[in-house]
Amino acid sequence: MSSGAPHPPRDDADAMRWVANVLLGELADDRDIVVGRKAPSGHHVLWTFSMLPGGDDPYVLIPADAPRAAAAAVHGLGNPLRSRDRAVEAAAGLAMRARVGPRFAPSLVVSAPGPVARHRTLPGHLATLLGRDDAVCAVILGRRRPNRKPVLKMLAPDGEVLAYAKVGWNDLTANLVRAEADAMARIAAAAPRTFRLPRVLASGPWGGLELLVTAPAPAAGRGDGPPLRMPGDATREIAAIHGLEHGTFAGSAYRVGLVSRLEAGEPDDTTALLLQALAWLDEAWGQEEIPFGSWHGDWMPWNLLRSGTDLWVWDWERSASGVPVGLDAAHFRFDIESKIRGRSPADAAASSAGWTERVGPDLGARPGSGRALAVANLLEMCLRFREGRQAGMEAKDVAYVRAMGSLIFVGSGGTGA
């Protein structure tokens, strides 16, 4: 990956240099390029961004000199199923359009002593790819989490969304970007009937980075949007899209993969609990055969969009085959309960287990596997955070650890209905 961004950011100044180096692409090692809150006298400004919600740990960088694009850039950043987030987005969009927002938001300015070869920067490369020299970009950074990577939202000056570009900047995130590109190619080749994928415009290495560039999904009209109810037909089709196999958990490649991930790196304060969860799954599934298939891996409402009669699905970076059928259902329910309804980790875990027990057989899961599927999903999430920490990221997790502990240490009580 790019030598200009070799490690996760450690503080505010380091974080801003990290973001700038990703944007600079092939020019990341040019030390004459200055990153700060303003440009030195005589410097040529490459980009000026407003940092929202603030400069300490911004969630998104907004183009400060394109008000209509800035207004469009803040749309869709929050949880689309929470009215509070929608209200904040609407207010931010109005402020950006009126040029009020940039007056109060901290700025990030990237400048050089003179003009640079724009096509050697990441936004310039993407603008050339799109055939739009006037394209501007917002940079979505998201929360600090194991798979944190910049996503560039490419926009026309009038606010039209042109494309999204995921950027892998270290080994962990580059592998995820490659995995998503591969997964989308395989899914598209299977010609799914119950959902659609955004069109891939480009993928592969560039300037020491790994890129996946996709066209946007259609805009949601009245009555459209992310589904709060899990789309059963699509969940079922994804599980079987590359075929189903039956076998024991104990003898599965899936279990071998879990053990390999558990043994990787140095133990930390979650390792003992993760090993206990694996032992719990050994006992729960025993030597009985269960169905193995595919899963999306991050099956949640804000990765889905209903537009007219179509269901659009993106964020396939965690997709995999050879997993117990029903994992997507357990994941969907846990996120609905914890991230939308605000239930405690233990209550969300119980609800995930109970609900997956009821709907799992209709998706092809073995009856009686609800609790085991909920544990397996939470084990996967804990492993992702552990792997993020091993990669040097700030990836603290409390909710998934508590949720998993509540399922493996408490008896079988509670359906979580």
C-alpha positions as CSV (number, residue, x, y, z in Angstrom):
1,M,0.0,0.0,0.0
2,S,1.0,3.6,-0.4
3,S,4.1,4.5,1.6
4,G,2.5,7.8,2.4
5,A,-0.1,6.2,4.6
6,P,1.6,3.2,6.3
7,H,-0.2,3.2,9.6
8,P,-3.5,4.2,11.2
9,P,-3.7,7.8,12.3
10,R,-2.7,8.4,16.0
11,D,-4.0,11.9,16.6
12,D,-5.7,14.8,14.9
13,A,-2.8,16.1,12.9
14,D,-1.7,12.6,11.9
15,A,-5.3,11.7,10.9
16,M,-5.5,14.7,8.6
17,R,-2.2,13.9,6.9
18,W,-3.4,10.3,6.5
19,V,-6.5,11.4,4.8
20,A,-4.6,13.9,2.6
21,N,-2.1,11.2,1.6
22,V,-4.9,8.9,0.5
23,L,-6.3,11.7,-1.7
24,L,-2.9,12.6,-3.0
25,G,-2.4,9.1,-4.4
26,E,0.7,9.0,-6.5
27,L,1.9,12.3,-4.9
28,A,1.5,11.1,-1.3
29,D,5.3,11.2,-0.7
30,D,5.6,14.8,-1.9
31,R,6.7,16.6,1.3
32,D,6.3,20.0,-0.3
33,I,2.5,19.5,-0.2
34,V,1.2,21.1,3.0
35,V,-1.8,19.8,5.0
36,G,-3.3,22.2,7.5
37,R,-6.2,24.5,8.4
38,K,-5.0,27.1,5.8
39,A,-2.6,27.3,2.9
40,P,0.8,29.1,3.3
41,S,1.3,32.3,1.5
42,G,1.9,31.7,-2.2
43,H,0.7,28.1,-2.2
44,H,-1.7,26.7,-4.8
45,V,-4.8,25.1,-3.1
46,L,-5.6,21.6,-4.2
47,W,-8.6,21.0,-2.0
48,T,-10.5,22.8,0.8
49,F,-12.8,20.6,2.9
50,S,-15.1,21.3,5.8
51,M,-14.7,18.7,8.5
52,L,-18.0,17.5,10.0
53,P,-19.0,17.2,12.7
54,G,-15.7,18.7,13.9
55,G,-11.9,18.5,13.5
56,D,-11.1,16.1,16.3
57,D,-12.5,13.0,14.7
58,P,-14.5,14.0,11.5
59,Y,-17.0,11.6,10.0
60,V,-17.0,13.3,6.6
61,L,-15.0,15.9,4.6
62,I,-17.3,18.2,2.5
63,P,-16.1,20.2,-0.5
64,A,-16.1,23.7,0.9
65,D,-16.2,25.5,-2.5
66,A,-19.1,23.7,-4.2
67,P,-22.3,24.4,-2.1
68,R,-24.7,22.3,-4.1
69,A,-22.3,19.3,-4.1
70,A,-21.7,19.9,-0.4
71,A,-25.4,19.8,0.3
72,A,-25.7,16.5,-1.6
73,A,-22.6,15.1,0.1
74,V,-24.2,15.0,3.6
75,H,-27.3,13.1,2.3
76,G,-27.3,9.5,3.4
77,L,-24.5,9.6,5.9
78,G,-26.5,8.8,9.0
79,N,-28.8,6.0,10.0
80,P,-31.6,6.3,7.4
81,L,-34.1,4.7,9.8
82,R,-33.6,7.2,12.6
83,S,-35.6,10.5,12.3
84,R,-33.0,12.3,14.3
85,D,-30.3,11.5,11.7
86,R,-32.5,12.5,8.8
87,A,-33.3,15.8,10.5
88,V,-29.6,16.5,11.1
89,E,-28.8,15.6,7.5
90,A,-31.5,18.0,6.2
91,A,-30.3,20.8,8.4
92,A,-26.6,20.3,7.4
93,G,-27.6,20.2,3.7
94,L,-29.5,23.5,4.0
95,A,-26.5,25.0,5.8
96,M,-24.1,23.9,3.1
97,R,-26.3,25.1,0.3
98,A,-26.6,28.5,2.0
99,R,-22.8,28.5,2.5
100,V,-23.3,28.9,6.3
101,G,-21.9,25.5,7.3
102,P,-18.3,26.1,6.1
103,R,-18.1,29.2,8.3
104,F,-18.5,27.2,11.4
105,A,-16.9,23.8,10.5
106,P,-13.1,23.4,10.8
107,S,-11.3,23.4,7.5
108,L,-8.8,21.0,6.0
109,V,-6.7,22.6,3.3
110,V,-4.2,20.7,1.1
111,S,-1.9,23.0,-0.9
112,A,1.3,22.8,-3.0
113,P,4.0,25.4,-4.0
114,G,2.6,25.3,-7.5
115,P,0.2,23.4,-9.8
116,V,0.3,19.6,-9.6
117,A,-0.6,16.8,-12.1
118,R,-4.2,16.5,-11.1
119,H,-4.6,13.0,-12.7
120,R,-2.0,11.7,-10.3
121,T,-4.2,12.5,-7.3
122,L,-7.0,10.2,-6.5
123,P,-9.9,12.6,-7.1
124,G,-8.3,13.6,-10.4
125,H,-7.9,10.0,-11.4
126,L,-11.5,9.3,-10.6
127,A,-12.7,12.4,-12.5
128,T,-10.8,11.2,-15.5
129,L,-12.3,7.7,-15.1
130,L,-15.8,9.2,-15.0
131,G,-15.1,11.6,-17.9
132,R,-16.0,14.5,-15.7
133,D,-13.3,17.1,-15.3
134,D,-15.6,19.2,-13.1
135,A,-16.2,16.4,-10.6
136,V,-15.6,17.2,-6.9
137,C,-15.5,14.7,-4.0
138,A,-16.6,14.3,-0.4
139,V,-14.7,11.9,1.7
140,I,-16.7,9.6,4.1
141,L,-14.5,8.4,6.9
142,G,-17.1,6.8,9.1
143,R,-16.6,5.7,12.6
144,R,-13.3,4.3,14.0
145,R,-13.8,0.5,13.4
146,P,-11.9,-2.5,12.1
147,N,-12.6,-1.9,8.5
148,R,-12.3,1.9,8.5
149,K,-11.4,3.2,5.1
150,P,-12.2,6.3,3.1
151,V,-15.1,6.2,0.7
152,L,-15.0,9.0,-1.9
153,K,-18.4,10.2,-3.0
154,M,-17.9,11.8,-6.4
155,L,-20.3,14.6,-7.3
156,A,-21.1,17.0,-10.1
157,P,-21.1,20.6,-9.0
158,D,-24.9,20.6,-9.2
159,G,-25.0,17.8,-6.6
160,E,-25.6,14.8,-8.9
161,V,-23.9,11.7,-7.4
162,L,-21.6,10.2,-10.0
163,A,-19.9,7.3,-8.2
164,Y,-18.6,5.9,-5.0
165,A,-15.0,4.8,-4.6
166,K,-13.9,2.5,-1.7
167,V,-10.2,2.9,-0.9
168,G,-8.0,0.2,0.7
169,W,-4.9,1.8,2.1
170,N,-3.3,-0.9,4.2
171,D,-3.3,-4.7,4.0
172,L,-6.5,-5.2,6.0
173,T,-8.6,-2.7,4.1
174,A,-7.0,-3.6,0.7
175,N,-8.0,-7.2,1.2
176,L,-11.5,-6.1,2.0
177,V,-11.8,-4.0,-1.1
178,R,-10.5,-6.8,-3.3
179,A,-12.9,-9.2,-1.6
180,E,-15.8,-7.0,-2.3
181,A,-14.9,-6.6,-6.0
182,D,-14.5,-10.4,-6.3
183,A,-17.8,-11.0,-4.5
184,M,-19.7,-8.6,-6.7
185,A,-18.3,-10.3,-9.8
186,R,-19.4,-13.7,-8.6
187,I,-22.8,-12.6,-7.5
188,A,-23.4,-10.7,-10.7
189,A,-22.4,-13.8,-12.7
190,A,-25.1,-15.8,-10.8
191,A,-27.8,-13.4,-12.2
192,P,-29.7,-12.9,-8.9
193,R,-33.5,-12.6,-9.3
194,T,-34.5,-11.0,-6.0
195,F,-32.0,-8.1,-5.8
196,R,-29.7,-5.9,-7.9
197,L,-26.1,-4.7,-7.5
198,P,-24.6,-1.3,-8.3
199,R,-22.6,-1.4,-11.5
200,V,-18.8,-1.7,-11.0
201,L,-17.0,1.0,-13.0
202,A,-13.5,0.1,-12.1
203,S,-11.5,-2.0,-9.6
204,G,-7.9,-2.9,-8.8
205,P,-4.7,-1.2,-7.6
206,W,-3.8,2.4,-8.3
207,G,-1.2,4.6,-6.8
208,G,-0.4,2.2,-4.0
209,L,-4.1,2.0,-3.1
210,E,-6.8,-0.6,-3.8
211,L,-9.9,0.8,-5.4
212,L,-13.5,-0.3,-6.0
213,V,-15.5,2.3,-8.0
214,T,-19.3,1.8,-8.4
215,A,-22.1,3.7,-9.9
216,P,-24.7,4.9,-7.4
217,A,-28.0,3.1,-6.8
218,P,-31.1,4.9,-8.0
219,A,-32.4,7.7,-5.9
220,A,-35.2,6.6,-3.5
221,G,-38.6,7.9,-4.3
222,R,-41.6,8.4,-2.1
223,G,-42.3,5.2,-0.2
224,D,-38.8,3.8,-1.1
225,G,-35.8,3.5,1.2
226,P,-34.0,0.9,3.4
227,P,-36.2,-1.9,4.5
228,L,-36.8,-2.2,8.2
229,R,-38.1,-5.8,7.7
230,M,-35.5,-8.3,6.5
231,P,-36.2,-9.2,2.8
232,G,-36.7,-12.9,3.2
233,D,-36.5,-13.8,-0.5
234,A,-33.2,-12.1,-1.0
235,T,-31.8,-13.6,2.2
236,R,-32.7,-17.0,1.0
237,E,-31.3,-16.5,-2.5
238,I,-28.0,-15.2,-1.1
239,A,-27.7,-18.3,1.1
240,A,-28.1,-20.7,-1.8
241,I,-26.6,-18.6,-4.6
242,H,-23.4,-20.6,-4.9
243,G,-25.0,-23.9,-3.8
244,L,-25.6,-25.6,-0.4
245,E,-23.7,-28.3,1.3
246,H,-24.4,-30.3,4.4
247,G,-21.8,-31.4,6.9
248,T,-20.9,-31.3,10.6
249,F,-19.7,-28.1,12.2
250,A,-16.8,-30.0,13.7
251,G,-15.5,-31.2,10.4
252,S,-16.2,-28.0,8.4
253,A,-13.8,-25.6,6.7
254,Y,-15.8,-22.9,8.4
255,R,-14.6,-24.1,11.8
256,V,-11.0,-24.5,10.5
257,G,-11.2,-20.8,9.4
258,L,-12.4,-19.7,12.9
259,V,-9.6,-21.6,14.6
260,S,-7.0,-20.1,12.2
261,R,-8.2,-16.6,12.9
262,L,-8.3,-17.2,16.7
263,E,-4.7,-18.5,16.6
264,A,-3.4,-15.5,14.6
265,G,-1.5,-12.8,16.3
266,E,-1.0,-12.2,20.0
267,P,-3.8,-13.1,22.5
268,D,-5.7,-10.1,23.9
269,D,-8.3,-9.6,26.6
270,T,-11.1,-11.1,24.4
271,T,-9.3,-14.3,23.3
272,A,-10.4,-16.5,26.2
273,L,-14.1,-15.5,25.6
274,L,-13.8,-16.2,21.8
275,L,-12.4,-19.6,22.5
276,Q,-15.2,-20.3,24.9
277,A,-17.7,-19.3,22.2
278,L,-16.1,-21.7,19.8
279,A,-16.3,-24.5,22.4
280,W,-20.0,-23.5,22.9
281,L,-20.7,-23.9,19.2
282,D,-18.9,-27.3,19.2
283,E,-21.3,-28.5,21.9
284,A,-24.4,-26.8,20.4
285,W,-24.0,-28.2,16.9
286,G,-22.1,-31.4,17.9
287,Q,-21.8,-34.0,15.2
288,E,-25.2,-33.3,13.6
289,E,-25.2,-32.1,10.0
290,I,-26.1,-28.5,9.3
291,P,-26.4,-26.7,5.9
292,F,-23.6,-24.5,4.7
293,G,-24.1,-21.8,2.1
294,S,-23.2,-18.1,1.5
295,W,-23.9,-14.9,3.3
296,H,-23.7,-11.2,2.6
297,G,-21.7,-10.7,5.8
298,D,-23.1,-7.2,6.7
299,W,-26.8,-7.7,6.1
300,M,-28.4,-4.6,7.6
301,P,-31.0,-2.0,6.4
302,W,-28.5,0.7,5.4
303,N,-26.8,-1.6,3.0
304,L,-30.1,-2.1,1.2
305,L,-32.4,0.1,-0.7
306,R,-35.9,-0.5,-2.1
307,S,-36.4,1.6,-5.2
308,G,-39.7,0.9,-7.0
309,T,-39.9,-2.9,-7.4
310,D,-36.1,-3.4,-7.1
311,L,-34.0,-4.2,-4.0
312,W,-30.4,-2.8,-4.3
313,V,-27.7,-4.3,-2.2
314,W,-24.1,-3.1,-1.7
315,D,-21.2,-3.5,0.8
316,W,-20.2,-7.1,-0.1
317,E,-16.7,-6.9,1.4
318,R,-17.5,-9.5,4.1
319,S,-19.4,-11.9,1.9
320,A,-18.3,-15.5,2.0
321,S,-19.3,-19.0,1.2
322,G,-19.2,-22.1,3.3
323,V,-20.9,-20.5,6.3
324,P,-23.8,-21.9,8.3
325,V,-27.1,-20.9,6.6
326,G,-28.9,-18.3,8.7
327,L,-26.0,-16.1,9.7
328,D,-27.4,-13.1,7.7
329,A,-30.7,-13.4,9.6
330,A,-29.0,-13.3,13.0
331,H,-26.9,-10.4,11.9
332,F,-29.8,-8.4,10.6
333,R,-31.9,-8.9,13.7
334,F,-29.0,-8.0,16.1
335,D,-28.3,-4.7,14.3
336,I,-32.0,-3.8,14.1
337,E,-32.4,-4.3,17.9
338,S,-29.1,-2.7,19.0
339,K,-28.5,0.0,16.4
340,I,-32.0,1.1,15.6
341,R,-34.1,0.2,18.6
342,G,-31.4,0.9,21.1
343,R,-31.7,-2.3,23.1
344,S,-28.9,-3.5,25.4
345,P,-26.4,-6.0,24.0
346,A,-27.9,-8.8,26.0
347,D,-31.5,-8.0,24.9
348,A,-30.4,-7.6,21.3
349,A,-28.6,-10.9,21.4
350,A,-31.6,-12.7,22.9
351,S,-33.8,-11.2,20.2
352,S,-31.4,-12.3,17.5
353,A,-31.4,-15.8,18.8
354,G,-35.1,-16.1,19.2
355,W,-36.1,-14.5,16.0
356,T,-33.5,-16.5,14.0
357,E,-34.9,-19.7,15.6
358,R,-38.3,-18.8,14.2
359,V,-37.4,-17.6,10.7
360,G,-34.2,-19.7,10.1
361,P,-35.9,-22.9,8.8
362,D,-37.7,-20.9,6.2
363,L,-34.3,-19.6,5.0
364,G,-32.8,-23.1,4.9
365,A,-31.2,-23.2,8.4
366,R,-31.4,-26.3,10.5
367,P,-34.3,-26.1,13.0
368,G,-33.1,-25.5,16.6
369,S,-30.0,-23.4,15.4
370,G,-31.2,-20.0,16.3
371,R,-29.1,-19.5,19.4
372,A,-26.0,-21.1,17.7
373,L,-26.4,-18.8,14.7
374,A,-26.6,-15.8,16.9
375,V,-23.5,-16.8,18.8
376,A,-21.6,-17.5,15.5
377,N,-22.6,-14.1,14.1
378,L,-21.3,-12.4,17.3
379,L,-18.1,-14.4,17.3
380,E,-17.5,-13.2,13.7
381,M,-18.1,-9.6,14.8
382,C,-15.7,-10.0,17.8
383,L,-13.1,-11.5,15.5
384,R,-13.4,-8.5,13.1
385,F,-12.7,-6.1,15.9
386,R,-9.8,-8.2,17.2
387,E,-8.3,-8.3,13.7
388,G,-8.7,-4.6,13.4
389,R,-6.8,-4.1,16.7
390,Q,-4.1,-6.5,15.4
391,A,-3.7,-4.3,12.3
392,G,-3.1,-1.3,14.6
393,M,-6.5,0.3,14.4
394,E,-8.5,1.9,17.2
395,A,-11.1,-0.8,17.2
396,K,-12.6,-1.1,20.7
397,D,-15.7,-3.3,21.1
398,V,-18.0,-3.7,24.0
399,A,-21.4,-4.4,22.6
400,Y,-20.5,-7.6,20.7
401,V,-18.4,-9.0,23.5
402,R,-21.2,-8.4,26.1
403,A,-23.8,-9.8,23.7
404,M,-21.9,-13.0,23.0
405,G,-21.2,-13.5,26.7
406,S,-24.8,-13.2,27.5
407,L,-25.7,-16.0,25.1
408,I,-23.0,-18.5,26.1
409,F,-23.0,-18.0,29.8
410,V,-26.7,-17.7,30.5
411,G,-29.0,-20.7,30.1
412,S,-31.4,-21.1,27.2
413,G,-34.1,-18.8,28.6
414,G,-35.7,-16.0,26.6
415,T,-36.7,-16.0,23.0
416,G,-36.2,-12.2,22.7
417,A,-39.4,-11.8,20.9
